[in-house]
Amino acid sequence: MSRPRIIMRQIREVLRLSLSERRSIREISQACSLPKSTVSDYVKRAKQAGLSWPLREDLDDDGLESLLFGANTPPVHAKPMPDLGYLHRELKRPHMTLMLLWL
């Protein structure tokens, strides 16, 4: 299970301390009260996105989020959902069980 994302103000502070102040992951973690793994992940994402400090003036929170985390795409289900109406009708038949429908 993934952790929830922190607020953009904290992400900007992590980026400022990392890119401008050249602080270590441990120092940033203590200063922002965040896990070291989270700080490391955000710094790595910023380097991959080619960000530098100060950030561009036109870069708002949504733009920064899309640069760091990419587009938010809905998950694609590998298996199609079963036709629940069909299952309901079939289960009304005499001697029909879920096991038989699975087979």
C-alpha positions as CSV (number, residue, x, y, z in Angstrom):
1,M,0.0,0.0,0.0
2,S,1.4,3.3,-1.0
3,R,1.7,6.3,1.3
4,P,-0.4,9.4,0.8
5,R,1.5,12.3,-0.8
6,I,2.5,15.2,1.4
7,I,1.3,18.6,0.7
8,M,3.0,20.7,-2.0
9,R,4.4,23.2,0.5
10,Q,6.4,20.5,2.1
11,I,7.5,19.2,-1.3
12,R,8.7,22.7,-2.3
13,E,10.6,22.9,1.0
14,V,12.3,19.5,0.4
15,L,13.3,20.7,-3.1
16,R,14.6,24.1,-1.7
17,L,16.7,22.4,0.9
18,S,18.0,19.8,-1.5
19,L,18.6,22.0,-4.6
20,S,19.5,25.3,-3.1
21,E,20.9,24.6,0.3
22,R,22.6,21.3,-0.7
23,R,21.4,19.6,2.5
24,S,21.7,15.9,3.0
25,I,18.7,13.6,2.9
26,R,19.0,13.0,6.7
27,E,19.1,16.8,7.4
28,I,16.1,17.4,5.2
29,S,14.2,14.5,6.8
30,Q,14.7,15.9,10.2
31,A,13.9,19.5,9.2
32,C,10.7,18.6,7.5
33,S,9.7,15.7,9.8
34,L,9.4,13.3,6.9
35,P,10.8,9.8,6.4
36,K,14.2,9.6,4.7
37,S,12.7,7.3,2.0
38,T,10.1,10.0,1.1
39,V,12.7,12.7,0.9
40,S,14.9,10.6,-1.2
41,D,12.1,9.7,-3.5
42,Y,11.1,13.4,-4.1
43,V,14.8,14.4,-4.6
44,K,15.2,11.6,-7.1
45,R,12.0,12.6,-9.0
46,A,13.1,16.2,-9.1
47,K,16.5,15.2,-10.6
48,Q,14.7,13.0,-13.2
49,A,12.4,16.0,-14.1
50,G,15.4,18.3,-14.5
51,L,14.2,20.8,-11.8
52,S,16.5,23.4,-10.4
53,W,16.1,26.0,-7.7
54,P,14.5,28.5,-7.8
55,L,11.6,26.9,-9.6
56,R,10.1,28.7,-12.6
57,E,7.6,31.5,-11.7
58,D,4.9,30.0,-13.9
59,L,5.2,26.6,-12.2
60,D,2.1,26.2,-10.0
61,D,1.3,23.3,-7.7
62,D,-0.5,21.3,-10.4
63,G,2.4,21.8,-12.8
64,L,4.9,20.7,-10.2
65,E,2.9,17.6,-9.4
66,S,2.6,16.6,-13.0
67,L,6.4,17.0,-13.4
68,L,7.2,14.9,-10.4
69,F,4.5,12.3,-10.6
70,G,3.4,12.3,-14.2
71,A,-0.2,12.3,-15.5
72,N,-2.7,10.7,-13.2
73,T,-4.2,7.9,-15.3
74,P,-6.9,5.6,-14.1
75,P,-5.9,2.0,-13.5
76,V,-6.5,-0.4,-16.2
77,H,-8.2,-3.7,-15.1
78,A,-6.6,-6.8,-16.6
79,K,-9.8,-8.8,-16.2
80,P,-13.2,-7.5,-17.4
81,M,-15.9,-7.2,-14.8
82,P,-18.5,-10.1,-14.8
83,D,-22.0,-9.4,-16.0
84,L,-23.7,-9.3,-12.6
85,G,-27.2,-9.3,-14.2
86,Y,-26.4,-12.6,-15.9
87,L,-25.1,-14.1,-12.7
88,H,-28.1,-13.0,-10.8
89,R,-30.5,-14.6,-13.4
90,E,-28.5,-17.8,-13.5
91,L,-28.5,-18.2,-9.7
92,K,-32.3,-18.1,-9.7
93,R,-32.4,-21.3,-11.6
94,P,-32.9,-24.5,-9.6
95,H,-29.7,-26.4,-8.7
96,M,-27.5,-23.6,-9.9
97,T,-24.6,-22.7,-7.7
98,L,-21.7,-20.2,-7.8
99,M,-19.3,-23.1,-8.2
100,L,-21.2,-24.2,-11.4
101,L,-21.0,-20.7,-12.7
102,W,-17.3,-20.5,-12.1
103,L,-16.8,-23.7,-14.1
